Amino acid sequence: MERFASSFHCPLCHSMDTVTKVSSIVDGGSATSVGYHAAGRFSGMSVTTSMTALAGKLAPPSLPRFRVAAEGYNGCAVPLIILSGLCFVAIGWLFGLPSTSGPANNSNLFSLLFILFGLGFALYPIIGFVVVAIIRHKKRPRWEQARAIWERLYYCARNDVVYLPGLPPEHAVSPSRMNKLLYPPQA
């Protein structure tokens, strides 16, 4: 039992009296308050989250976000964009039909441009979402590894360092350099 406990000592000062698990600091230094406001016909709810400065520095790695322009639209905007693009395709196709009543008109270029613009307009959000999904899928394992490492980190208040038990003292870093531990160079 003694050997197990000693592995959590700070690698710089070799004491445990000022050592705390990083996740405990973040949990203890974060607060969320929910408020409900009612004034006549108007009511609402507000959620506020606050953190101490140290808890903010030691916060867990966040899942990487990759955005496309269409991702910010609300639920009905993307289908409307796709529908608008399909309307452009239909208009281009209709203008491209040969005229039976008069001489052949030269609208093929106009109809082709309308069709291409419509297809691009309709496919843009779809392609964007697919690309974002592929990138997120590729980046997620590295984030999961960083999150697992974060769960095992400790902080020594005396030396203001974050460390992973079992690593040599030169791997103890300041909280601002914690990403060095979370995302080690890949081989």
Backbone as a ProteinNet text record, in pm:
[ID]
protein_1_A
[PRIMARY]
MERFASSFHCPLCHSMDTVTKVSSIVDGGSATSVGYHAAGRFSGMSVTTSMTALAGKLAPPSLPRFRVAAEGYNGCAVPLIILSGLCFVAIGWLFGLPSTSGPANNSNLFSLLFILFGLGFALYPIIGFVVVAIIRHKKRPRWEQARAIWERLYYCARNDVVYLPGLPPEHAVSPSRMNKLLYPPQA
[TERTIARY]
82.8	0	87.1	195	283.8	346.1	384.6	446.5	347.3	219.9	116.5	96.9	88.9	66.4	185.3	306.4	423.8	434.1	366.9	376.7	307.6	225.3	155.9	230.4	345.9	424.8	468.1	483.5	531.3	672.8	702.7	836.3	943.4	903.7	1001.8	1032.3	926.5	950.3	932.1	887.1	869.4	775.4	682.5	585	445.7	350.2	212.5	118.1	168.9	79.1	12.1	67.8	5.4	-32.8	-45.3	-77.7	-227.3	-288.6	-431.1	-451.2	-545.8	-578.1	-640.1	-600.2	-644.3	-796.6	-856.1	-1001.9	-1075.5	-1017.1	-1079.1	-1073.5	-964	-951.2	-1055.3	-1072.3	-1168.9	-1311.1	-1341.6	-1476.3	-1503.7	-1406	-1424.9	-1420.3	-1355.9	-1343.1	-1443.7	-1541.9	-1644.8	-1779.8	-1860.2	-1996	-2092.2	-2208	-2312.9	-2436.2	-2493.3	-2616.1	-2724.8	-2844.7	-2960	-3059.1	-3103	-3199.1	-3323.8	-3438.5	-3565.4	-3623.4	-3658.2	-3708.6	-3852.7	-3940.5	-4079.1	-4121.3	-4166.5	-4212.9	-4334.6	-4451.4	-4573.8	-4584.1	-4595.1	-4607.8	-4473.3	-4364.4	-4232.1	-4164.6	-4112.3	-4037.2	-3921.4	-3825.4	-3710	-3619.5	-3520.6	-3425.2	-3285.2	-3195.7	-3057.2	-2966.5	-2861	-2762.1	-2627.7	-2560.1	-2431.4	-2328.4	-2213.1	-2104.1	-1984.7	-1924	-1804.8	-1696	-1572.3	-1456.4	-1352.4	-1275.8	-1160.4	-1055.3	-958.6	-853.9	-776.8	-744.5	-669.7	-753.9	-881.5	-968.7	-980.2	-982.2	-986.3	-861.8	-744.7	-618.8	-609.5	-667.3	-656.7	-777.1	-863.4	-985.1	-948.6	-1037.5	-1008.1	-1004.2	-938.1	-933.8	-1073.7	-1109.4	-1242.1	-1234.4	-1346	-1354.6	-1333.7	-1242.3	-1216.9	-1342.7	-1364.5	-1480.7	-1432.6	-1496.6	-1469.8	-1602.6	-1607.3	-1734.5	-1729.5	-1844.5	-1864.7	-1968	-1976.8	-2069.1	-2212.5	-2254.2	-2393.2	-2424.5	-2322.7	-2346.6	-2413.5	-2398.7	-2456.7	-2604.1	-2657.8	-2797.6	-2889.8	-3011.2	-3107.1	-3164.3	-3255.9	-3306.3	-3371.2	-3440.6	-3510	-3428.4	-3319.9	-3242.8	-3171.3	-3113.7	-3039.1	-3133	-3249.3	-3340	-3383.7	-3401.5	-3439.6	-3327.1	-3202.6	-3089.1	-3085.9	-3104.5	-3103.2	-3219.2	-3338.4	-3455.1	-3434.1	-3374.7	-3345.9	-3250.8	-3149.5	-3056	-3125.1	-3215.6	-3289.4	-3382.6	-3435.5	-3518.1	-3433.5	-3310.9	-3221.9	-3195	-3178.5	-3157.1	-3279.4	-3399.5	-3522.4	-3538.8	-3511.7	-3522.8	-3423.3	-3302.3	-3202.2	-3242.1	-3301	-3344.9	-3458.9	-3553.6	-3666.4	-3620.7	-3525.1	-3473.8	-3393.3	-3346.4	-3266	-3348.6	-3479.9	-3564.3	-3570.3	-3562.8	-3567.5	-3705.9	-3706.1	-3830.7	-3891.1	-4019.3	-4083.7	-4157.6	-4190.3	-4270.7	-4187.5	-4063.9	-3984.3	-3849.3	-3760.9	-3626.3	-3553.1	-3457.4	-3382.4	-3310.6	-3331.7	-3264.6	-3131.9	-3049.5	-2915.8	-2908.4	-2995.8	-3000.1	-2929.8	-2859.6	-2794.5	-2690	-2612.5	-2511.3	-2577.7	-2682.9	-2757.6	-2815.5	-2875.3	-2934.9	-2826.6	-2713.3	-2603.7	-2550.8	-2534.8	-2489.2	-2590.7	-2718.1	-2821	-2816.4	-2800.6	-2796.7	-2673.2	-2557.9	-2435.5	-2443	-2492.9	-2509.6	-2605.9	-2715.3	-2813.7	-2757.8	-2682.5	-2621.8	-2521.1	-2439.9	-2343.4	-2413	-2517.9	-2594	-2660.3	-2713.2	-2782.7	-2685	-2569.4	-2475.3	-2380.2	-2365.7	-2271.4	-2294.2	-2416.4	-2431.5	-2409.7	-2450.1	-2435.4	-2287.5	-2212.2	-2068.4	-1997.5	-2036.5	-1975.7	-1995.8	-2117.7	-2144.7	-2067	-2054.7	-1980	-1831.7	-1774.6	-1632.4	-1608.6	-1696.1	-1681.8	-1692.3	-1784.4	-1799.6	-1673.6	-1613.3	-1490.7	-1376.3	-1360.4	-1252.1	-1271.3	-1394.4	-1420.2	-1390.9	-1427	-1402.9	-1253.3	-1174.1	-1028.4	-962.9	-1014	-953.4	-998.2	-1109.4	-1165.5	-1072.6	-1005.5	-918.8	-807.4	-749.4	-643	-699.9	-820.6	-886.3	-918.3	-967.6	-999.1	-873.7	-760.1	-633.9	-594.6	-608.9	-576.1	-667.8	-792.8	-888.7	-852.3	-811	-770	-644.9	-551	-430.8	-470.9	-561.7	-606.1	-665.9	-737.4	-799.5	-694.5	-571	-465.1	-367	-386	-292.3	-309.9	-198.6	-197.4	-134.1	-168.9	-118.1	-52.5	67.9	137.3	131.6	62.8	47.5	179.8	265.6	393.2	480.6	486.5	572.6	495.4	363.3	277.5	307.7	303.2	328.8	219.6	198.9	110.4	200	167.1	251.6	167.7	224.9	165.9	250.6	190.4	269.1	343.3	467.1	549.1	643.3	620.5	711.8	823.6	939.6	1051.4	1018.9	1093.8	1067	1068.6	1146.7	1151.2	1020.1	929.8	799.6	694.5	728	635.9	634.3	513.6	501.3	407.8	418.1	326.5	187.2	81.5	-54.4	-74.9	-6.5	-23.5	37	123.9	186.2	132.7	14.8	-43.3	-66	-90.1	-112.2	8.6	126.7	247.9	233.2	167.4	143.2	24.5	-77.5	-199.1	-180.1	-101.7	-79.5	68	122.1	265	288.9	412	441.7	414.8	354.3	325.1	444.8	465.3	580.1	551.8
-118.9	0	125	126.6	242.4	271.9	166.9	188.4	248.9	210.1	264.4	413.6	452.5	593.1	679.8	627.5	709.1	744.7	672.2	702.2	833	889.6	1014.3	1136.4	1116.9	1229.4	1318	1445.4	1540.7	1500.6	1494.3	1453.9	1559.2	1682.9	1787.3	1799.3	1806.8	1825.9	1696.2	1590.1	1457.4	1457	1551	1550.4	1531.9	1505.4	1487.5	1586.2	1670	1755.6	1864	1900.2	2001.8	1944.8	1812.6	1746.4	1716	1748.9	1723.9	1673.6	1584.8	1536.1	1650.8	1665	1774.5	1774.5	1659.1	1654	1702	1680.4	1729.4	1881.4	1939.6	2086.2	2147.4	2087.5	2140.3	2123.8	2007.5	1986.2	2080.8	2100	2186.7	2334.6	2369.5	2509.9	2556.2	2471.5	2506.8	2509.4	2603.7	2613.2	2649.7	2587.3	2617.2	2658.4	2771.2	2815.2	2831	2790.8	2799.1	2894.6	2991.4	3088.2	3091.4	3108.3	3117.3	3254.5	3323.6	3459.5	3464.1	3520.9	3537.7	3681.1	3749.6	3887	3906.5	3891.5	3906.8	3799.1	3841	3745.1	3689.1	3750.8	3709.4	3624.4	3511.7	3426.8	3365.2	3318.9	3258.4	3191.8	3122	3050.9	3088.3	3107.4	3135.8	3037.5	2996.9	2905.2	2976	2984.5	3051.4	2953.2	2947.3	2861.9	2950.9	2927.3	3003.9	2908	2950	2867.9	2956	2896	2966.9	2972.2	3059.3	3072.1	2942.1	2876	2750.4	2641.6	2633.5	2532.9	2557.9	2683.9	2715.1	2670.3	2688	2644.6	2493.1	2424.1	2278.5	2207.2	2280.2	2221.2	2108.5	2011.1	1898.5	1942.6	1864.3	1900.8	1891.6	1989.7	1986.7	1914.1	1853	1780.9	1880	1851	1945	1971.1	2096.9	2135.7	2178.3	2123.7	2163.2	2204.7	2325.5	2379.9	2409.4	2394	2444.2	2554.4	2637.1	2750.7	2705.8	2595	2550.7	2493.5	2463.4	2401.8	2497.2	2626.3	2722.1	2749.6	2699.3	2726.4	2644.2	2696.3	2622	2504.9	2432.8	2307.8	2316.6	2425.5	2430.9	2501.4	2566	2640.7	2547.8	2439	2349.5	2286	2232.3	2180.7	2288.8	2412.8	2521.5	2552.5	2547.5	2569	2459.2	2335.4	2223.1	2236.4	2270	2288.1	2402.1	2512.2	2624.6	2580.5	2504.5	2454.7	2365.9	2280.7	2192.9	2274.7	2385.4	2474.9	2535.1	2574.7	2626.8	2520.4	2395.1	2286.4	2272.1	2275.7	2261.1	2376.7	2499.9	2615.9	2602.7	2563.9	2545.4	2437.8	2332	2223.1	2270.8	2346.2	2396.8	2494.3	2582.7	2675.7	2602.9	2488	2413.3	2332.5	2319.2	2244.6	2319	2247.4	2314.9	2374.6	2487.9	2556	2492.9	2452.7	2387.4	2486.1	2604.7	2698.5	2790.2	2813.2	2908.2	2850.3	2935.8	2887.5	2843.6	2755.4	2704	2818.4	2832.1	2938.8	2888.7	2980.3	2946.4	2956.2	2888.9	2901.1	2785.9	2702.9	2587.7	2628.9	2732.7	2779.2	2834.2	2911.1	2966	2853.5	2754.5	2644.3	2561	2541.3	2465.7	2537.8	2671.4	2748.4	2739.7	2748.8	2737.9	2600.5	2496.1	2360.2	2341.7	2386.8	2372.5	2453.5	2576.6	2658.3	2591	2540.4	2472.8	2348.2	2269.7	2149.6	2186.8	2288.3	2332.5	2384	2461.3	2517.6	2408	2305	2196.5	2101.9	2079.5	1981.7	2040.7	2173.6	2236.4	2194.6	2205.9	2166.1	2016.8	1936.6	1790.9	1753.4	1804.4	1775	1829.3	1948.6	2006.2	1918.4	1870.1	1784.5	1653.7	1596.9	1471.3	1493.6	1602	1631.1	1651.2	1726.8	1750.5	1619.1	1533.1	1404.3	1319.3	1320.6	1242.2	1297.5	1430.3	1491	1462.1	1478.2	1450.3	1305.3	1215.1	1072.6	1043.3	1111.7	1090.1	1152	1266	1336.9	1282.2	1212.2	1168.6	1076.1	977	890.1	967.4	1066.4	1146	1224.9	1279.4	1350.7	1254.9	1134.2	1037	998.3	985.5	956.2	1072	1194.8	1312.2	1319.3	1287.7	1290.9	1184.2	1065.9	959.4	1000.8	1067.6	1116	1223	1314.4	1421.1	1362.9	1254.4	1191.1	1141.4	1120	1066.8	1173.7	1300.6	1406.8	1454.1	1501.5	1559.1	1697.3	1779.4	1916	1936.7	1992.4	2027.3	2179.7	2226.1	2370	2434.4	2361.1	2417.1	2456.7	2371.2	2396.6	2448.2	2455.6	2498.4	2418	2285.3	2197.1	2091.1	2047.5	1935.8	1820.8	1700.7	1587	1460.5	1364.3	1231.9	1137.9	1076.3	988.1	882	861	760.9	818.1	941.1	1003	1074.4	1089.8	1159.1	1306.4	1369	1508.4	1608.3	1581.5	1678	1683.6	1589	1590.4	1668.7	1720.4	1805	1942.5	1991.8	2117.6	2212.8	2340.2	2438.6	2415.4	2461.1	2440.1	2496.1	2603.5	2660.7	2572.1	2479.1	2388	2245.9	2231.8	2099.6	2021.6	2090.9	2021.1	1938.6	1974.7	1896.7	1754.3	1741.3	1608.1	1539.5	1618.6	1560.7	1512.6	1585.7	1551.8	1529.2	1415	1389.1	1373.3	1400.7	1384.9	1242.2	1230.5	1097.1	1042.4	913.4	850.4	814.3
0	0	0	71.6	79.6	-56.8	-132.4	-261.9	-361.2	-353.5	-439.8	-413.8	-288.3	-252.7	-291.7	-286	-315.3	-462.7	-549.3	-691.8	-728.7	-638.3	-666.5	-613.9	-550.4	-501.6	-617.3	-586.7	-686.7	-728.4	-856.9	-900.2	-869.5	-837	-808.6	-659.3	-574.5	-430.5	-351.4	-416.4	-356.7	-237	-229.5	-120.8	-180.3	-91.7	-136.1	-69	19.8	97.3	13.9	-101.4	-186.4	-323.4	-331.5	-457.4	-462.1	-574.5	-595.4	-736.8	-752.9	-886	-966.8	-1092.3	-1177.6	-1192.3	-1212.1	-1230.3	-1105	-986.5	-862.7	-854.4	-901.1	-901.6	-994	-1111.1	-1207.4	-1154	-1097.4	-1041.5	-926.1	-838.6	-722.8	-755.9	-866.7	-903.4	-1006.3	-1036.2	-1134.1	-1065.4	-1104.7	-1049.6	-1161.3	-1159	-1255.8	-1179.3	-1216.2	-1150.5	-1255.2	-1217.3	-1305.1	-1241.2	-1317.1	-1264.6	-1350	-1284.9	-1356.5	-1329.4	-1434.1	-1420.3	-1469.4	-1389.8	-1431	-1401.2	-1504.6	-1487.4	-1576.8	-1521.7	-1600	-1705.5	-1831	-1941	-1984.7	-1944.2	-1989.3	-1882.7	-1926	-1833.8	-1910.5	-1837.1	-1901.6	-1801.7	-1854.6	-1770.7	-1817.4	-1722.7	-1758.2	-1686.8	-1756.4	-1700.4	-1705.6	-1590.8	-1582.2	-1527.8	-1593.6	-1547.5	-1516.4	-1399.8	-1364.6	-1318.2	-1334.4	-1296.7	-1232.1	-1142.1	-1090	-1200.3	-1186.5	-1288.4	-1304.8	-1193	-1200.6	-1267.1	-1230.3	-1292.3	-1442.1	-1482.5	-1625.1	-1697.9	-1634.7	-1696.7	-1705.5	-1606.4	-1599.8	-1660.8	-1728.7	-1786.1	-1882.3	-1894.6	-1983.8	-2129.4	-2211.9	-2354.4	-2413.2	-2493.1	-2554	-2687.5	-2720.9	-2847.6	-2961.1	-3054.1	-3162.9	-3244.1	-3279.2	-3358.9	-3496.8	-3595.3	-3733.1	-3791.9	-3845	-3891.7	-4040.7	-4100.8	-4236.2	-4225.2	-4325.2	-4317.4	-4296	-4356.9	-4345.1	-4207.5	-4126.7	-3997.2	-3899.4	-3919.1	-3827.4	-3852.4	-3961.9	-3992.8	-3904.1	-3884.5	-3803.1	-3882.3	-3822.5	-3878.1	-4014.1	-4045.3	-4174.3	-4281.8	-4248.9	-4348.5	-4446.4	-4398.2	-4487.4	-4590	-4549.8	-4653.6	-4752.8	-4705.7	-4797.4	-4895.3	-4849.1	-4939.2	-5046.1	-5003.5	-5098.2	-5196.5	-5146.5	-5232.2	-5331.5	-5286.6	-5376.7	-5487.5	-5450.8	-5551.6	-5653.6	-5607.3	-5698.4	-5788.5	-5737.9	-5821	-5932.6	-5902	-6005.6	-6112	-6068.9	-6164.6	-6254.6	-6194	-6272.9	-6371.5	-6325.8	-6415.2	-6529.4	-6499.1	-6604.3	-6702.6	-6652.7	-6741.4	-6830.4	-6770.7	-6849.9	-6957.9	-6926.8	-7027.4	-7134.8	-7103.5	-7199.5	-7297.1	-7275.2	-7368.3	-7502.3	-7610.2	-7740.2	-7765.7	-7831.3	-7862.6	-7987.2	-7980.8	-8094.9	-8184	-8132	-8209.4	-8298.4	-8264.2	-8341.1	-8375.5	-8421.4	-8453.2	-8326.2	-8340.5	-8225.2	-8155.8	-8026	-7951.6	-7896.3	-7858	-7811.6	-7659.1	-7587.5	-7441.5	-7370.5	-7444.6	-7381.5	-7278.8	-7307	-7212.7	-7086.4	-7105.7	-6991.5	-6905	-6968.6	-6891.6	-6822.6	-6889.1	-6827.2	-6703.7	-6712.6	-6596.8	-6482.5	-6514.2	-6410.8	-6344	-6422.9	-6367.9	-6280	-6326.9	-6247.2	-6117.9	-6126	-6005	-5908.1	-5958.5	-5873.2	-5806.7	-5883.6	-5823.8	-5715.6	-5743.3	-5641.6	-5517.4	-5537.4	-5426.1	-5344.2	-5412.1	-5342.5	-5272.4	-5332.4	-5277	-5173.5	-5169.3	-5076.5	-4931.2	-4876.3	-4735.9	-4714	-4810.7	-4796.4	-4795.1	-4890	-4897	-4773.1	-4729.5	-4609.3	-4486.4	-4467.4	-4351.5	-4359.1	-4477.9	-4493.9	-4462.9	-4514	-4488.4	-4338.7	-4272.3	-4128.6	-4051.8	-4089.8	-4021.3	-4036.4	-4153.3	-4176.5	-4091.6	-4088.7	-4010.6	-3861.9	-3811.6	-3670	-3636.7	-3726.7	-3702.2	-3693.5	-3774.5	-3772	-3649.3	-3601.5	-3488.7	-3353.3	-3347.4	-3220.1	-3140.1	-3199.6	-3118.4	-3046.9	-3112.1	-3047.4	-2930.1	-2946.2	-2836.5	-2722.2	-2753.6	-2649	-2571	-2640.1	-2573.2	-2481.2	-2529.3	-2446.8	-2325.4	-2342.3	-2230.7	-2126.3	-2172.1	-2079.2	-2001.4	-2066.5	-1997.5	-1896.3	-1934.3	-1844.6	-1716.5	-1726.5	-1609.1	-1510	-1555.5	-1468.1	-1420.3	-1458.2	-1422	-1277.9	-1220.6	-1085.9	-1091	-991.6	-983.2	-847.4	-846.9	-722.9	-708.5	-604.1	-581.5	-539.4	-469.8	-424.2	-543.2	-643.7	-759.2	-881.2	-870.1	-979.5	-1105.7	-1093	-1206.8	-1216.7	-1337.8	-1368.4	-1409.6	-1361	-1395.4	-1405	-1472.3	-1486.1	-1401	-1298.5	-1211.7	-1292.2	-1254.6	-1320.9	-1425.1	-1468.3	-1564.3	-1489.9	-1552.1	-1487.1	-1459.5	-1366.6	-1328.8	-1445.6	-1548.3	-1659.4	-1739.2	-1712.7	-1779.6	-1701.1	-1584.3	-1508.3	-1574.7	-1605.6	-1679.8	-1607	-1640.8	-1583.5	-1641.2	-1573.3	-1623.5	-1764.9	-1798.5	-1932.1	-2041.7	-2002.7	-2100	-2087.9	-2028.3	-2004.5	-2134.8	-2245.2	-2372.2	-2414.4	-2365.8	-2395.7	-2341.8	-2226.3	-2169.9	-2237.8	-2271.4	-2327.5	-2470.6	-2546.8	-2686.9	-2714.7	-2670	-2693.9	-2842.5	-2887.9	-3031.3	-3075.9	-3192.3	-3245	-3318.7	-3303.2	-3367.6	-3509.6
[MASK]
+++++++++++++++++++++++++++++++++++++++++++++++++++++++++++++++++++++++++++++++++++++++++++++++++++++++++++++++++++++++++++++++++++++++++++++++++++++++++++++++++++++++++++++++++++++++++++

